Amino acid sequence: MSFANKEKPDVLVLFDVDGTLTPARLQISEEMKSLLHKLREKVVVGFVGGSDLQKQVEQLGSSVLEDFDYCFSENGLTAYKLGQKLASQSFINWIGEEKYNELAKFILGYLANIDLPKRRGTFLEFRNGMINVSPIGRNASTDERNEFEAFDKKEKVREKFVAALKEKFPDLALTYSIGGQISFDVFPTGWDKTYALQHVANEGFKEIHFFGDKSYEGGNDYEIYNDERTIGHAVNSPEDTMRILKELFF
């Protein structure tokens, strides 16, 4: 077993990032970092998020590969164990340039034709394992993100966008997952956060806990939260995460 130094080396605790370990797109608190450090002495600790590693470094700190036993970026399509990179996958190789071009043109055309109070920048972000679509743009400030989130809850902008994509591309085996405040992810079906679990399948874990704030159907934590291999914990904030961790492990 790779983690014989732990008090419970057969227990893995995985976390979503945004809304679970940190406020959306903001940095981790010192209180959370301290609690995770203590938790890591007891059990194996990792995160699984939809963003790329650079964004997770911005939120969780420059020493993120040393602070977690497992780091799963882009739902585990980019993965690290004890700081060492594991095998990765590529969205563009899976879909092909021709189909991706069709998908991207439709997304950009749809974005141009919807009415929004504000637009900022980076509406379509290409990643290794997926694409991320943001109607307001990922360059929005924290206040602008909060404003769009409230607008989206009323107008269902992302929900309608996803429905249009499903109607336009019924032949593509793609999953559309709404997460965070301002965007949704598009990736091959099966490449949701449960993808990360294949990296730990042979480690002998008797329990795998998962903490996430988007555990409802359509949220980007839904599949792994409900997976039979995990014990799911739905949270509403980093403070909620800390409360449950203390109840379970301390």
Solvent accessible surface area in square Angstrom, and as a share of the most:
residue,aa,sasa,rsa
1,M,128,0.57
2,S,50,0.32
3,F,3,0.01
4,A,82,0.64
5,N,131,0.67
6,K,18,0.08
7,E,120,0.54
8,K,109,0.46
9,P,33,0.21
10,D,32,0.16
11,V,11,0.06
12,L,0,0.00
13,V,0,0.00
14,L,0,0.00
15,F,0,0.00
16,D,8,0.04
17,V,7,0.04
18,D,32,0.17
19,G,13,0.12
20,T,0,0.00
21,L,1,0.00
22,T,0,0.00
23,P,60,0.38
24,A,25,0.19
25,R,46,0.17
26,L,78,0.39
27,Q,136,0.60
28,I,21,0.10
29,S,54,0.35
30,E,134,0.60
31,E,103,0.46
32,M,1,0.00
33,K,72,0.31
34,S,53,0.34
35,L,16,0.08
36,L,12,0.06
37,H,122,0.54
38,K,109,0.46
39,L,0,0.00
40,R,53,0.19
41,E,103,0.46
42,K,51,0.21
43,V,0,0.00
44,V,0,0.00
45,V,1,0.00
46,G,0,0.00
47,F,0,0.00
48,V,0,0.00
49,G,3,0.02
50,G,10,0.10
51,S,20,0.13
52,D,38,0.20
53,L,37,0.19
54,Q,109,0.49
55,K,33,0.14
56,Q,2,0.01
57,V,38,0.22
58,E,86,0.38
59,Q,4,0.02
60,L,3,0.01
61,G,24,0.23
62,S,108,0.70
63,S,45,0.29
64,V,1,0.00
65,L,42,0.21
66,E,113,0.51
67,D,55,0.28
68,F,6,0.03
69,D,2,0.01
70,Y,1,0.00
71,C,1,0.01
72,F,0,0.00
73,S,0,0.00
74,E,7,0.03
75,N,5,0.03
76,G,0,0.00
77,L,1,0.00
78,T,17,0.10
79,A,0,0.00
80,Y,30,0.12
81,K,43,0.18
82,L,86,0.43
83,G,26,0.25
84,Q,128,0.57
85,K,121,0.51
86,L,53,0.26
87,A,88,0.68
88,S,57,0.37
89,Q,86,0.38
90,S,25,0.16
91,F,0,0.00
92,I,38,0.19
93,N,128,0.66
94,W,106,0.37
95,I,16,0.08
96,G,28,0.27
97,E,122,0.55
98,E,136,0.61
99,K,72,0.31
100,Y,33,0.12
101,N,84,0.43
102,E,68,0.31
103,L,0,0.00
104,A,11,0.09
105,K,129,0.54
106,F,54,0.22
107,I,0,0.00
108,L,93,0.46
109,G,32,0.30
110,Y,51,0.20
111,L,9,0.05
112,A,77,0.59
113,N,126,0.65
114,I,32,0.16
115,D,135,0.70
116,L,26,0.13
117,P,82,0.52
118,K,73,0.31
119,R,94,0.34
120,R,108,0.39
121,G,12,0.12
122,T,57,0.33
123,F,58,0.24
124,L,38,0.19
125,E,28,0.12
126,F,101,0.42
127,R,12,0.04
128,N,58,0.30
129,G,0,0.00
130,M,0,0.00
131,I,0,0.00
132,N,4,0.02
133,V,0,0.00
134,S,0,0.00
135,P,0,0.00
136,I,5,0.02
137,G,0,0.00
138,R,26,0.09
139,N,103,0.53
140,A,8,0.06
141,S,55,0.36
142,T,59,0.34
143,D,110,0.57
144,E,27,0.12
145,R,19,0.07
146,N,72,0.37
147,E,76,0.34
148,F,7,0.03
149,E,43,0.19
150,A,66,0.51
151,F,55,0.23
152,D,11,0.06
153,K,138,0.59
154,K,163,0.69
155,E,64,0.29
156,K,91,0.38
157,V,16,0.09
158,R,16,0.06
159,E,99,0.44
160,K,115,0.49
161,F,0,0.00
162,V,13,0.08
163,A,58,0.45
164,A,23,0.17
165,L,0,0.00
166,K,115,0.49
167,E,144,0.65
168,K,112,0.48
169,F,14,0.06
170,P,108,0.68
171,D,100,0.52
172,L,27,0.14
173,A,60,0.46
174,L,17,0.09
175,T,30,0.17
176,Y,22,0.08
177,S,4,0.03
178,I,36,0.18
179,G,8,0.08
180,G,18,0.17
181,Q,23,0.10
182,I,2,0.01
183,S,8,0.05
184,F,1,0.00
185,D,9,0.05
186,V,0,0.00
187,F,3,0.01
188,P,2,0.01
189,T,86,0.50
190,G,41,0.39
191,W,30,0.10
192,D,16,0.08
193,K,1,0.01
194,T,23,0.13
195,Y,28,0.11
196,A,0,0.00
197,L,3,0.02
198,Q,97,0.43
199,H,39,0.17
200,V,5,0.03
201,A,73,0.57
202,N,150,0.77
203,E,26,0.12
204,G,47,0.45
205,F,31,0.13
206,K,167,0.71
207,E,72,0.32
208,I,20,0.10
209,H,11,0.05
210,F,0,0.00
211,F,0,0.00
212,G,0,0.00
213,D,29,0.15
214,K,31,0.13
215,S,17,0.11
216,Y,117,0.45
217,E,138,0.62
218,G,39,0.38
219,G,1,0.01
220,N,23,0.12
221,D,0,0.00
222,Y,71,0.27
223,E,56,0.25
224,I,0,0.00
225,Y,62,0.24
226,N,82,0.42
227,D,26,0.14
228,E,171,0.77
229,R,125,0.46
230,T,15,0.09
231,I,76,0.39
232,G,27,0.26
233,H,28,0.12
234,A,54,0.42
235,V,4,0.02
236,N,134,0.69
237,S,32,0.20
238,P,14,0.09
239,E,111,0.50
240,D,20,0.10
241,T,0,0.00
242,M,12,0.05
243,R,121,0.44
244,I,23,0.12
245,L,0,0.00
246,K,97,0.41
247,E,116,0.52
248,L,81,0.40
249,F,29,0.12
250,F,103,0.43
